[in-house]
Amino acid sequence: MHRSDYICKLLFGYTENLEIGFEGSASSFGQIVTAFYGGLWAYDGWNNLNFITEELQNPYRNLPLAIIIALPLTTVCYVLINVSYLTVLTPQEIISSNAVAVDWGNAVLGPASFLIPLGVVMSVFGTANGSMFTAGRISHVAGREGHAPDFLSYIHIEKKTPVAPILLNSLLGILMIIPGDIGTLIDFFGFTASIFYCAAMVALIVMRFTKKNEHRPIKVPIIIPIIVMLVSAILVVVPIAAAPQVQYFYALCFIFAGLIFYVPFVYYKKTVPGMKSFTIFCQKALQIAPTTGH
């Protein structure tokens, strides 16, 4: 191969791979819908910012602005990265690879290929930091609203952070990764998340008509929640109909099991014996205290 041909291949890759990149792919509707779970897993951080609106400066401006800027930018980056994979690696190499990005780095970057795993580590750290910062606020507000034990609504006396919810999320995360099957976890998460996305959109659409005069500082065209609702419903129904798996049944049981706790402990406001002593223990061990006005 001439030097000029080598440089062209290095810069532009094997563009013919783009034409055959999807040959042999799954064609059934059920498999395609299930594949969306993996894609949505990569983009799931889009909703994390919504959990901390109380702590944002000027949230009614900055929240929509952050989402409008971040989502298209992330989409463009992901699409270009996948195009680069297909222009450098053949479909067979991608399928057989344990780490596509690493193989791409070895082919393109040479001695600098160590930048790929380094970038992955930085990305994982950033994702974990964002998840820890935002997801803990769900349990924190649930405790504040009486939907979870009170100690989850308490914050650290010095750091002002919801320590107990962060530890709870960490524990749940450890339990979920024990099986070691990331594919099953993604399917489980995608299916469950789609149920809540669909339910949230249904509630939003209903309230658009039943509470027309409510103040809405953030408002979008109603077609957007309708589209999200329909797509989420498809992501829930089609995998069950096309290829039912046991994790879908577990997910539904896990969701409906909430009624077992909601009815006595939230609706009837019953308390578990010894909860007060446990709350005091958590306060001393974690150095947490109720927020002002709790």
N, C-alpha and C positions, 0 to 999 in steps of 0.2 A: 504494500500500500504506500502510495506517495505521501510525502509529508503533508501536502495540502489536503489530501483526502482524509488523513488522520485528524487534522485540525477541524475539518468540517464535521467529521463524525463526533469529535469531542464536544464541539459547540452545539451541534444541532441533533446529535444522536441518531438513532435509527427510527426516523419518522414513520416508516412503514408499520411499526408496531402500533401506531395510533389507529390504523385501519383494521388491524386484526386483534386489538386488545380485548375485545369483548366476545371473541369467538369461543364457543363452548361454555358460555355463561348460563346460569340457570334461567329458564324461560317461563316457568310457572308463576302465576300471580302471587301465590302464597310465599314462594321462596324470595321473590323480589321484595315483597312487603317486609318479610323477616330481615332481609338484608338492610332495610332502612334503619333497623335498630342500631346496627353498627355505625351508620353514618350519623344518626341523631346522638349517639353516645359522644362522638367527637365534638359536636356542637352544643352539648347540653349546658355549657356554662352561660348561655345567653340569658337564662332566667335567674342566675344567682344574684345579680345586682338588685333585683326586685325585693330581695329579703332584707335589705338594709336601707330602705327609703327613709327610715327615721333618722339615720345617721348621715345621710347625704346633705350636702349644701345645695340649696335650691333644687330639690329633687324633681319638681315638675318640669324643669328645663333640662337638667343634667341627665336624668334617667333616660328619657327618650333619645336624647342626643347621643349618649354613650352607646345605646343599642343600635341606633341608625348608622353610626360610624363603624362600630366594631363588627357587626354581622357581615356586611358586604366585604369589609377588608379581610376578615377571616375566610370567607367563602372564596375570594379571589386567590388568597394564599394557598388554600387547600387544593383548589382546582389546578393551579399552576404546578404545585408539588407533584400531584398525581400525573399530570401531563409529562413532567420531567422523568418520572419513573418509567412511563411507557416509551419514552423516546430513547432511553438508555438500556433498559432491561426488556427482555422478551417476556411474553405472557407466561411461558413455562418457568422462567427464572423467578418471576414474581410469585407464582403459585408455590414453588418449592422452597422459597426463601423463608427463613425464620425471622428475619429483620430486613425488610425491603429497603429501608432508608440506609442501613449500614452497607448493603450490597451496592446501592447507588453511589454512596460515598466512596467506596473502594474503587469503583469504576471511573468516577469523575474526579474526585479530589486527590486520590493517590495518598501521599504521605500525610496530607491534611485531613484524612478521613476520620481522625479522632474527634473532629469537630461535631460529627453527627451524634454519637452517644453523649457528648458533652451538652449539646443542645437539647437532647431528649431529657437529660437529668435536670437541666434548668427549667424546661417546660413542665416536667412533673412536679418540681418544687413549687413553681408558680401556681399550678393547678391546685395542689394540696393546700397551699396558703390561702388561695381564694375560697376553696371549699370550707376550710376550717373557719374562716372569717365570716362567711355568709350563712352556711347551713346551720350553724349553732343558734342563729337568731330565730329559727323556726321553733325549736323546743323552748327557747327563752320566752317568746311571745305566747306559746301554748300554755306555759306555766303561769304567766301573768294573767291570761284570760280564764284560768281555772280549768283548762283542758288537759293539764298535766300536773304532776306534783309541784308544790310551791317552790321547792329548792331549785328547780330548773329556771325559775325566773330571777334568782338571786345573781348578783354580780360580785366580782372580786373587790374587796374593800379598797385596794390601792390601784390595781390595773383597770378597774371598771369594765372588765370583760366577763362574758357568761361562761365561766369555767366549767360548770357542771354539764351544760348542753354540749360543749366541745368534747368533753370526755365521753359523753354518751354516744355522740356520733363516731368517735374513734373506736369505741367498743363495738358498735354495730358494723363499722367498716372491717374490723378484724374478723368478726364472725362471718361476714360475707365472702371474704377471700380465703377462708380455711379450705373450702372444697378445691380451690386451685384451678377451676375451669372458668376462664374469663369469658368464653363464648356463652355459657349458660347464664353467667351473671349479667352480661349485656342484654340477653333476651329477656331475662327476668326484670331488669331495670326498665328496658324500653317498653315492655308490655304494661308494667305498673304505671310508669310515668304517663303513657298515652291515655290511660283511664282517667287520671287526674286532670290532664290537659283538656280532655273532652268534657269532663264534668265542669271544669272551671269556665269553659267557653259557653256551655249550656246555661250556667248560672248568669254569666255576663249578658247573654242575649236576652234571657228572660227579664232581667232587671232593666234592660234598656226600654222595655215596654211597661213593666209594672212600676218602675220608679223613674219616670221620665224627668221629673223635676229635681232629682238629686244633683248636688254639686259634683262635677266630674272634672277635676283639674287636668287629668290626662285622658284624652279621648281619641279613639281611632275610628275610621269608617267601619260600619258593622260588617261589611263583607270580609274583613280580615278575621274576626273571631269565627265567622261562619266557615271560612276555609279551614282554619285550624281545627274546628270541631269536626268537620267531615273527614279530614286527613287522620286525625287522632282516632276517630271511630273506625276507620278502615284498618288502622294499625292494630286495633284491639280485636276486631271481629274476624278479619281474614286469616291471621295465623291460627286461630282456634279452629276455624272451619276447614282450612286447607291442610294443616299439619299439627293437630293437637299434641301438646307436650305436657308433661306432668308439672313443669315449673309454672305454667299458666294457672293450673289449678291451685298450686301453693300460693301464688300471688293473690288470687281471688279470696282464698281462705284468710290470708294475712290481712287483707283490706277489711273484709266483713267481720273479722275477729275484733276490730275496733269497737263494734257495737257492744261486745261483751263488757268492755271497760267504760264506754261512753254512758250507757244507760245508768248503771249504779253510781259511778264516780263523778260524772259530770251533770247528768240530768237530775239525779236524786241527791247529789252532793254527799255521798257516803265517803268515809275515810277508812283506810287500811289500818288495823290496829298496829301501833308501834311506829306509825309514819312520823309523828311529831318528834320522837326520839331520834329517828333516822335523819330527819331534817336538821336537828341540832348537831348531830354528829358530822353531817356534811358541811355545815357552817363552820365548825371548828377545824375540820381537816382541810377544807379547801379555802378557808378564809373568805367566805362569801356572806353577803348580807342582802336583805330586801332592798329594792330600789325605792327611791323617794315616792311616797304616796301609795306603795303596795299594801 
